[in-house]
Amino acid sequence: MKKISLFLVLLSTVFGTAQTVDSFFDNIRNNEAQLTAFFSQMPKGGDLHHHYSGSVYAEPLIAYAIKNNFYLNLETLEVQPEKGKDGIWENFEMIQKNGALPLYQQKIIEKWSIKDFNGISYPSDKQFFESFGKFQATIKGTFEQGLLELKNRAIKEQVSYIETQLSTIPCDMNTEDLTPYNEELRSLVAKKDEKAVFKALDQLFATFSKREAAKYASNFNTNFVAKMHNDLKIDDAQFTMRYQNFVLRFMEPVDLFKNLVIAFISADNSPLIDGVNIVSPEDGATAMKDYELHMLFYKYCHSKFPKVKYSMHAGELTLGLVQPEELTWHINAAVYTAGANRIGHGVDLAYEKNNYELLRYMAKNEIAIEINLTSNEFILKVKENRHPFSLYKEFGVPIVISTDDAGILRTNLTEQYVLLAKRYPQVSYKDIKEYVYNSIRFSFIEESKVKDQLLEDLDYRFKKFEAQFKLQ
């Protein structure tokens, strides 16, 4: 007698032997437990919108701080290796001696993530973005264990690729003498004088080159990324990882441009670093003031390093967060001015100027959109039919499903697909499978052999997964 799995027995008993994977999916799409079981087993390809520091769960970071007897600010729940100047600080050895460690461990998790967040006591966007600074001191000493945590979790979740934004590139280049360029660049942008902006950027680029910008990029590539990646044996038959550089959009123009140039040099010279991004709250004062200037920075760097690809956080805004007119142009600028290869979030699409034309352009030029459902719901309170997912789908824009910051958001890629299936009944199993393949096709992997192998592996994984539904 042929032995079959308990899962196949369930399929046969509940839905009959004539079921296909498509019809089985349609039958369970309103049952969250059934969807979770389904998507837990389904191959999910890659996670392309992924921040390393926000994807490691709080528990191992707390354990590191305790082991190394860090100091905890008892009010803000920030940790540091040394006692801070402001506030009430206590080291973990003393907290444990006083019998208060379990209490503070719970409090820390709730402050470093969205666990038990009630949606009332504090603004959700501030809760999210402020969490990074509270655990930042633990990140430097936990990169190795963090990367292995992410790899092992991905393998168990049927995720074969992660493209993570790993770290800013350390740089102690002195730029104090260049600060007059900050206001000059802002003035030139206000005058819409792109030619003059690029002339000023030429001067800054030449200065950064003389001050050995390439040295910082090379040191980061060789002594940090490649060494750690190879020592840990991150890539194997089950899993592959690549890295994006990123810059912080709250910085002053000269320093941000310096970091962006180094990030592009780094990506241009390492197959492990396959892209560049820009992060931090898009509604921040400096980010809003300099948004157009940042788009020109990217356009300029693309002219210098044309093979480097980049995704951009753009349109991570909603009505009420900023003035209405600010919702009309951020995705447009990232696509048309900066020339982004992918857009991260893109939530304000419905408010963007000429949005139908923008969507057609993105579809025609295969500019993928990175959809982050849990993130957009928590930070922006945008979900279900307020979310522009359906617009992107209707116009044929390539879609990829991502987690954003799974550690802070206490989520995973499986849950993103569960939310997708529950919230959008127009999404078929065929669509979902396409999104999974998109996560490899629209990755920034430079080595065609690696990308081809990941696609072949997806073929094999889906064949094995779908075979469960072909009952005899």
N, C-alpha and C positions, 0 to 999 in steps of 0.2 A: 504493500500500500504506500502510495506516494506521501511523504511527509510534507506538510505545509505549515507555515508559521501561524501563530495566533493572530497576527495582523490580517493575514489572508482569510482566516476563518471569519474574522469580524466583517471583512469586506463581503464575503460570500453570504453570510447570514443576514446582514443588514440590507445590502443593496443588490444581491443577486449576482450570478456569475457573468452576466452580460455587460457589466459595468466597464467603462474605459476610464483612464485617469481623468479625462475632461469631465465626464458625467459625474464621477465620484466627487471631484472638486466642486462642481455646481451643487451637489446634494449637501455638502457640509459647510458651505460658505457662510452660513449664519450661526454656526456653532463654533465658538472660540476655542474650546478644548480640542475639537476635531481638527480645526485649522492648525492649531499649534502642533499637534501630532503629525499632521501632513507636512507642514513646512519644516519641522525639525529634521525630517528625513530627506527632504528635497535638497538637491545640490543648489547652492546659492552663488557660485562664482566668486565675485569680488566685492569688497566694500571700498568704494572710491572716495567717499567723503568721510574722512576718519582722522581725528586728532589724537595723537598718541597719549598726551598727558590727561585728556579727558576720557580716555577709553579704558584705562587701568582702573579697576575697582578700588574703593577707598581702603578696604580692609588690609591689603598688603602694605599700603603706604603708611597706615597707622602703625602696623607691626614694625616697620622700619624705624619710624620715629621713636617708638617705645624701646626697641633694641638699642638704639644709639642715644638714648636718654635725652632727646630733644626737649626744648622748652615749649610749653603750650600757653598761649594767651587765653586765660580762663574766660574772657569776655567775648573775643572775636573768634576763638578756636583756630587761630593761625598757629603753625608750628615753625620753629627756627632752631638751628643748632646751638645758638647762644641766646641768652636772655635779652629780650627786647627792652627798649628804653621806655616806651609808653605802655600803660596798662598793667594788669596783674599777670605775671608770668610764673609758672611753676614747672619744674622738670618732671618727667614721667616717673622717675624713681620715687620722688616725694609724693606724687599723686597716688602711686600704687601703695606706698607705705601708709597713706591716710585712708586707704580703702575706697578711694573714689574712682579708680580706674575704669571699672565697668560702666559707670554712669557717664564718664567723659568719652569713652569709646563710642557709646551710642550717640551722644551729642555731636561728636565730630563727624560721624557718618552722615548725620542729618544736615550738617552744615557743608560738607564736602560733596554732597550729592543731593538728589531730590527725594531721597527716602523719607517717607512720612510727611512730605510737604503738604500743608493744608490749603494753600492757595489764598490765604487770607492775611496771615501775619506779616508777610513781606512780599515785595514785588518779585514775580517769578524770574524776570530777566536779570535782575540784580542778583538773586539767589544763584542763578546759573553762572554768570560771568565772574562774580566775586569768589566763587569756590576755587578757581584756579590759583589765585594768589595765596590762599590759605594752606594748600598742600605743596606749593611750588618747591619749597626747600627739600622735600623728600624725593623729587624727581631725579636729580643728578645722580644720586647713589643707587637708584633702582632701575636704571635703563635695561640692564641685562635681564633681570627677573621679570620686568614688565613686558619686554618683547616676547619672552618665552610664554608668559601668561597669555598674551594675545594670540600667539601662534597655537598653543594647545587648545585654547577655547575655540578658535576658528575651526580647527580640524574636527573637534567634537560636534560643531554646529554645521558641518558640511560646507564651510567657506574655504575656498582654495587660494584666495589672493586678498591681500590688504595693501592699499596704497595710503600710507599714513604720513601725516604731517608731524615729523619727529621732533625737531628742535630748531630754534634760531641758531645762527652761526656765530660763535663767539668772535668778537672783534673789538680790539682796543685802539683802533685808529683814531687819532686826534683830529677832530673836525671843527674845533672852536673858531679857527680863523675863517671858516666858510659860512658862519651863521648869517652874514648879510644876504646870502643867497635865499634864505627862507622867505623873507618878505619880497625879494625881487621876483622869485618864481610865482608867488601868489599874485603879485601885481600883474605879471605878464599873462597869467591865466585869466584874470579878471578882464583883461583887455582882449581876450581871445586871440592872442598872438602866439600861435603854436610854433611858428618858425623861430621866434625869439626864445621861447621856452627850450626848444631843442638846442639852440646855440649855447644857452646857459648850461644845459645838461652835458653838452660836449666838453665844456670846460671842467665841470665837476668829474666827469668820467675820466678825463685825462689826469686830473689830480689824484683820484682814487687809484688809478693804475700806477702812478709814480709812488704812491704810498703802499704799494704791494697788496692791493686787493686780492690778487690771485693767490697770494700766500695763505690768506685766511681760508679761502675756498679749498685749496689743496690740503691744508692741514685737517680741515673738517672732513673732507672726503676720505682721506687715507687713514688718519689716526683715530677717527671716531666712527663714522658710518661703516666703512669697509671692514675695519678691524672687528667691530662688534658683530656685524652681520655674518662675517666668515667664522669668527671664533665660536659663535653660538650655533652655527650651521642652520641658519634660519630657513634657507631654501632646501627643499627635499622633494621627494616624489609626491607628497601629499599637499605641500603648501609652498607658496611664494610670497615674498614681501618686497615692495619698493617704497621709496621715500620721496616726499615733497618738501622742498624748502618753503619757508614762509616769512613774511615780514609783518610788522605790527602797525596797523593803520592809525594808531594814536600818536605816533612819533612825529617830530618836526621834519619838514621836507628833506633837508640835507641828510640827516641820519637815516631816514627811511630809504632814500634813494641809494645811499651808500650800501645799506644792507641788501637792497634789491639787486644792485649790481653784483655783489658778492654771491648772492643766491643764484643768479643766472650763470655766473662763471662756474659755480659749483655744479649746477645741473648740466651745464654744457660739457663737463669733463668727467662725468661719472655715470655709467649705465645704471647704477643703483639708485641714483637720485634722478627721478624721471619727470620732475615738474616743479613749478613754483606757485605759491598761493599768497593771499593777503588775508589777515584775520583780525580779530578784535571786534567789539560792537560797532556795527555800521552806523548806528545812530549817535555815536559819541561825538562830542563837539569838534574835535580836530578831524575826525573821519569825515564828518559832513562838510566841514569847511574846505577840506583838501581833496574831496573825492574826485573831482575832475582832474586835478593835478596828478593824483595817483594813476588815473587811467592813461595819462600821457607818459608817465614813468614807464608803464608796461609797454606802451607803443614804442617808446624809444629803445628799451631793452630788447624788444623783439627785433628791431632793426639791426642790433648788434649781435644777437644770438638767435637767428631765425629757426634753428632746429629745436629750441627749448619750448616745450608745451607748458601751458598754465591754465589752471582753473581759478575762478575768482568767486569769493563770497560776494554776491550782488543781489540786491532786492530782498535782503533779510530784514524787511520792514513791513509795517502794517499801519492802517489808519489809526490815528491816535498816538502812535509812538513818535511820529515826526509831523511837521506841517504837511498838509495834503499835497502841495506842489512838489515836495521832495520825493513823493512816490512815483513820479512820472518819468524818471530818466536814468535811474541807476543801472538797470539791466541793459537799457539801450547803450549807455556809455561803455559798459563792460564788454558788450558784443561789438559795437561799431567802432569805438575809439580804441579800446585796449586790445581788441582782437582775441578775446578769451576763447580757448578751445572747449571748455566746459563751464557751466554756471552752477555755483553752489547755492542752494535754497531757492532763489528766484520767486519768493513768496508774493512780492508786490506786483506781479505781472499784470493783473487785471486793471491796475491803475496806470500802467506805463503808457506813454504816448505812442500812438499807432501800434498798439499791442498785437493786432492781427498781422500786420506787416512784419513786426519783429518775430513773431512765431514762425511765419513762413520762411523768413531768412534763416532762423535757427534750424528749422527742419531741412531746408535745402542745403545748408552748409554743414550739416551734421554736428551742430553744437549741442552736446548732450546737457540735460538738466539733472542735477543730483537732488533727488527727493528725500527729505529727512522728516518723516511724519511725526515721530515722538518729539523731536527737537522743536519743530515749528509749533506744535500744540503747546508745549510747556513754555517756551520763551515768548512766543508771539500770540498765543491763544488763537491760533489759526488751525482749523481742522475741518474735516468732512467737506461740505460743498463750498465752504469759504476758501478752501485751499485750491490753488490753481492747477492741481494735478490734471483735472479733466481737460483744461484748456491745452496743456502741453500734449496730452494724449490725442485730443481731437485733431490737432494740427500736425501730428506726426513728428514732433520733436523727440529725438532719442532720449529715453528715460532710463536712469539707473536708480536703484533703491539703496539707501545708505543709512548708517547709524548716527553719524556725526560724533557724539561723545557718549559712548555706551556706558562708561563707568559712572559718570556724573548723572546720566539719565536713567541708570539702572535698567537698561534694556539690552536687546541684541538684534541681530539681523532677522532672526525668525519672527520676532514680534512686529517688525516693520512690514513684513509680508502678510502677517495676520491682519494688521490694521488696514492694509491696502485691500485685501480681499473683502473684509467686512464693510468697509466704507464706500467702496466703488463697485457696484454690481456690474458695471459695464466691462470690468476687467476680467478677461477669460484666463484659463490656464495657459493658453497659447501666448497671451500677452505677457504673463508672468515669466514664462520661459524665455521670451524675447528679452525682458529686462535683465534676466540673469546673464544671458549671453552678451548683452550690451555692457555689462560690468567688466567683461574682459575685452571686448572689441574697442570700447572707448577708454580703456585704461591708457596710461601714458608709457607703458612698458616699451623701452627702446629696442630691445632685442627681439626681432621677429620670431626667432626660434622659440623663445620663452613664451611669447603670446600664443603661437600656434600650438604649443604643447598644452597650454592651459585650456585652449578651446577643444583640443582632442580629448583631454581629460574630462571636460564637461560632457562631451558626447557619450563617453563611457559611463559616467556617473548617472546621467539621465536615463540611459538605456537600462541600467541596473535598477534604478528607482522605479521606472515605469513598468518594468517587468512584473512587479508585485501586483499590478492591477489586471494582468492578462490571465485570468483564472480559467482553468480547464474544467 
